[in-house]
């Protein structure tokens, strides 16, 4: 886009600013990585959103942080790859497609697998286009030439490669185990897809009659319907109450089956009666006990949660309806003698919300122990080798989960997903696992299950870069990736799995840093949910306030690892900030008088305001770099905000008006150069946070290059740093602020001229103030200004103390002496507290010894400053009281 020399529109309109800008970036290929091996690479792969719906506010936060990092790194000269992609989201997407088919009066079984998958791909294409539109609206600098999808051909090949490799290493196996079963979606779930909630339930107390003698053994259960599958009763071998019964049999009520009383150390003698029913097909602990005692496994439910033929007369009933009828029957027979209310943790499916059933099933599993051990060992290495969690407290969360990990159930009873590359011989039942189907395919039948979505997502940082071709130039250049940005809620689901898969297949970490953020909550701190109706659509926020306002709020509204409260007032505040920038930019552009990029000259004679703003710019660049390197965008934003709003807009621009409206052409030209340069640097620093408005303004400024996206990141320029000028300017600002405060206190408008006496602390300060008296005359609006080391103190005056000077405003008749004494007493009280605080700090030996010398010296300087101000306030109080 060519530089536009006309002025900015008078009003900031985010819709107009953001319209067509994204197309300009994408068409200009400004986001595409070059693959240039001479440049240092920087890679972020987007956490792939599910193709199940539209992006929510959490996605907007997550991707905004990623975009800030990549835009900054691109400007710093890295070969940046911000790789887009989406996840097929097996269970979630299949559920959505099946719901749509149900509305149309059909289902996947009527359509058949192939036709159903065609429908699922149609869904994917529709929702992928929605997601791309939203990425564009947020302004994400993605390299679409490298976009990936977890079911695309390359990633599917990577998944097969990993499955076969882990199988051949003995790390994937097929077995009959108790798994988490979702009866609603009829599929297995991994442990972390189960949400446990405290639910009010019941303990049902029953007596199982002994077979060959009088009496019974008491047991209790929360799931009486499973008793139909009991194959034993267990007691602790050390429990004296039951030793005489071990090996004997009881009659299972309702069913009439004889089951044995077994002894097992698992049973807690202190809990309940000390005897427990054993249902190996419906409880994970009972499954293990059943294995130890070679018990039969009797499954009494179907996959949809209804009772099967082993449930006898209850066959066909829903599990909860069966419970009701069974309890009534057991009560009638005198078997069930007590029902006790009981709060207990019940697992629910993350996807469907159904109560999860522990269920005996033949599934595919990953043996996690060796993979987890390698991932834990990695974290004992140096920062250059391990994964660095930000904040680092989340490393403990990650390690705790890895230390307590169970084998991962990876098969899902779905059609949408990566089909398991395993075949069974139709006659012999022989199992074949391979990347390709057997040659005599007509004699084989492929496993109908697909892999858990997280199995393919675990490969995302390297499968997206053409792995397993490790000689591929893209892979060698961009892997391992630099940063993963994600929420703390998927450390287990995704982060851990990417780490152990990368270690297993690449022998190195998949990313250097993991930046963890929290959840977006509503203004009251509540989690956003459909039931509360407190969700926020980021696209609606953008329609109202613009993407830049939303991005800046998301980036600066929290610290790493913490939750973010969404507040519209803060979005409005950000919009006001952008409007302030817009108006300041308009002023600068209107006063550049055709200044060209090559005309910008910062050398030669400069005013104290010029030197100060350039010094403050250096300091701001330094602070922004320091905080962004730590991913603390809130602090970086705070420094930028203060510099832009206070220093540049409120002070420098106002002071620049003096030369701009004066007669000195050289001073005018210098001021134009500095205004253009500083505004350009502000736009560059703000660009990652507010890409649209900064590109718009930058295009009007004198510049080189087509787009700010490729402009160089600001650097500190030592030759423009002037600490002396900064000190002088701070004193001038302090005087002007003090005068304005005094005017406000006595209700004297700025339009009314005043007499001002400034008592300088020494000759050097007097000289500096005299050299810059035009600023004081203009911004204090003086009819008479006296600057000297000795001044005759007026009897009745308002006064203030700044570093290196005292101020007096003789305003006889406008001031209440008693009120002035009250004000000075309040000031004295404040200074006393500051003196006490700083002296307490300096009196702490630990602080003085351990803190950096520069920090200690700063505190000493503060002490000197506070003591000096306090002495002057005390002196003034004595004068007024005398």
Helices and strands as residue ranges (DSSP letters): H 14-18, H 21-27, E 41-45, E 49-50, H 57-75, E 79-83, E 85-87, H 90-103, H 108-111, H 113-138, G 144-146, E 148-149, H 153-168, E 172-182, E 187-189, G 191-193, E 194-209, E 216-221, G 224-229, E 232-235, G 243-245, E 249-251, E 258-263, E 275-278, H 284-293, G 309-314, H 319-332, E 336-349, E 357-366, H 368-378, E 388-390, H 393-403, E 408-409, E 411-412, E 422-425, E 431-433, G 441-443, E 444-446, E 450-451, H 453-457, H 460-463, H 473-478, E 481-487, G 488-490, I 491-495, H 496-506, E 511-517, E 520-521, H 538-545, H 547-556, E 564-565, H 568-590, G 597-599, H 608-629, H 633-641, I 642-652, H 653-660, H 665-687, H 691-700, G 708-710, G 718-720, H 723-745, E 754-760, H 763-771, H 773-780, E 782-788, E 797-802, E 805-810, H 817-842, H 845-850, H 853-881
